Amino acid sequence: MSSQHKNLSDFSGSEIPSAKPYRFGIVVAEWNREITDALYQGAYQSLLEHGALKKNLFSYPVPGSFELTSGADLLLKNHKLDAVICLGCVIQGETRHFDFICNAVANGISNVAIKYSKPVIFGVLTTDNQQQAIDRAGGKHGNKGEEGAVTAIKMAYLAETLKA
């Protein structure tokens, strides 16, 4: 596996614009809370570290990853935002439920982005087990929440650049 010893959240060598001028929504699933809380902390802190103002960060919990799509849609409908970060965790179980949820969430997030012409970031872990989720929520492979924040900043910057 290529990620065996790699911090997947390493942005060294990558230019990250200032987050100061942007407004961000964060929708975080409550299911698998140990993991999603770590993802949220990674995203929130990364936004602040890159200049985002606390008053421009809007965070809302939703019950599970399936509800991330609705949460992102409601945020964009009710707030003037530059990007929304969706954070969740779906861990493989014994049934095909995993496949249906992952597919629905990925497609739903894409559809919300298209509907509003705004970046809606897929920060959802889809892992085989709890340890893989831990490793990607602040563990040895970094924090997918941080990745989501940096992606949101870069995409908000891109959207602003293309308007000019």
C-alpha positions in Angstrom: 0.0 0.0 0.0 1.4 3.4 -1.0 0.2 5.2 2.1 1.7 2.7 4.6 4.2 5.2 6.0 3.1 8.4 4.5 1.5 11.4 6.1 -1.2 12.0 3.5 -1.9 15.6 4.9 1.6 16.9 4.1 1.2 20.2 2.2 4.9 21.2 2.2 5.8 22.6 -1.2 2.2 23.5 -1.9 1.2 27.2 -1.9 -1.9 27.8 0.2 -3.7 31.1 -0.2 -4.9 33.1 2.8 -8.3 32.0 4.1 -8.9 35.4 5.6 -11.3 36.8 2.9 -13.5 33.6 2.8 -16.5 32.2 4.7 -16.6 28.5 5.3 -19.2 26.0 6.4 -18.3 22.8 8.1 -20.8 20.0 8.3 -19.7 17.1 10.6 -21.4 13.8 11.1 -22.0 12.7 14.7 -21.8 9.0 13.8 -18.3 7.6 14.6 -17.9 10.7 16.8 -14.4 9.8 18.0 -13.2 10.0 14.4 -15.4 12.9 13.2 -14.5 15.1 16.2 -10.8 14.7 15.3 -11.5 15.5 11.6 -13.5 18.6 12.7 -10.6 19.8 15.0 -8.2 19.3 12.1 -10.3 21.3 9.7 -11.2 24.1 12.1 -7.6 24.6 13.3 -6.2 24.4 9.8 -8.6 27.1 8.6 -7.6 29.3 11.5 -3.9 28.6 10.9 -4.3 29.8 7.3 -6.0 33.0 8.3 -9.7 32.3 8.5 -11.6 34.5 10.9 -13.7 32.7 13.6 -16.7 34.8 12.7 -16.5 33.4 9.2 -16.7 29.8 10.2 -20.1 28.1 10.5 -20.1 24.6 12.0 -23.1 22.3 12.2 -23.5 18.7 13.2 -25.7 16.2 11.4 -26.6 12.7 12.6 -24.5 10.7 10.1 -22.6 10.8 6.9 -25.7 10.2 4.8 -27.0 13.6 6.1 -23.9 15.5 5.1 -25.5 16.3 1.7 -28.7 17.8 3.3 -26.5 19.7 5.8 -24.4 21.2 3.0 -27.4 22.1 1.0 -29.1 23.8 4.0 -25.9 25.7 4.8 -25.5 27.0 1.3 -29.2 27.9 1.1 -29.1 29.9 4.4 -25.6 31.4 4.5 -23.4 33.3 2.1 -20.4 30.9 2.0 -17.4 30.4 -0.2 -17.1 26.7 0.5 -18.5 23.9 2.6 -16.4 21.1 4.1 -18.3 17.8 4.7 -16.7 15.6 7.4 -17.8 12.0 8.1 -16.6 8.5 8.6 -18.1 5.3 7.2 -16.5 2.0 8.3 -17.0 -1.2 6.4 -19.4 -3.6 8.1 -20.7 -7.0 7.3 -23.4 -5.8 4.9 -23.5 -3.8 1.6 -24.9 -0.8 3.6 -21.3 0.6 3.4 -21.4 0.7 -0.4 -24.8 2.4 -0.6 -23.9 5.0 2.0 -20.5 5.9 0.4 -22.0 6.1 -3.1 -24.9 8.2 -1.9 -22.7 10.6 0.0 -20.2 11.1 -2.8 -22.9 11.7 -5.4 -24.9 13.9 -3.0 -21.9 16.1 -2.2 -21.1 16.5 -5.9 -24.7 17.4 -6.7 -24.8 20.1 -4.0 -21.6 21.6 -5.4 -23.0 21.7 -8.9 -26.4 23.0 -7.7 -24.8 26.0 -6.0 -21.6 26.4 -8.1 -19.7 26.4 -4.8 -16.9 24.1 -3.6 -18.4 21.4 -1.4 -15.5 19.3 -0.1 -15.6 15.5 0.4 -13.9 14.9 3.8 -15.4 11.5 4.4 -13.3 8.6 5.4 -14.4 5.3 3.9 -12.3 2.7 5.6 -12.2 -1.0 6.1 -11.8 -0.7 9.9 -11.6 1.6 12.9 -7.8 1.6 12.9 -7.6 2.9 9.3 -10.0 5.7 10.4 -7.9 6.6 13.4 -4.8 6.7 11.2 -6.5 9.2 8.9 -8.0 11.4 11.6 -4.8 12.7 13.2 -2.9 9.4 13.2 0.1 8.3 11.2 -1.5 9.2 7.9 -2.4 12.8 8.8 -5.8 14.3 9.2 -8.4 14.3 6.4 -10.0 17.3 8.1 -6.9 19.3 7.5 -6.9 18.2 3.9 -10.5 19.3 3.6 -9.7 22.7 5.0 -6.8 23.3 2.6 -8.9 22.0 -0.3 -11.7 24.4 0.6 -9.3 27.4 0.8 -7.7 26.5 -2.5 -11.1 26.1 -4.2 -12.5 29.3 -2.7 -9.5 31.1 -4.1 -9.9 29.5 -7.5 -13.6 30.5 -7.6 -12.7 34.1 -6.7 -9.9 34.1 -9.3 -12.2 32.9 -12.0 -14.8 35.6 -11.3 -12.2 38.4 -12.0 
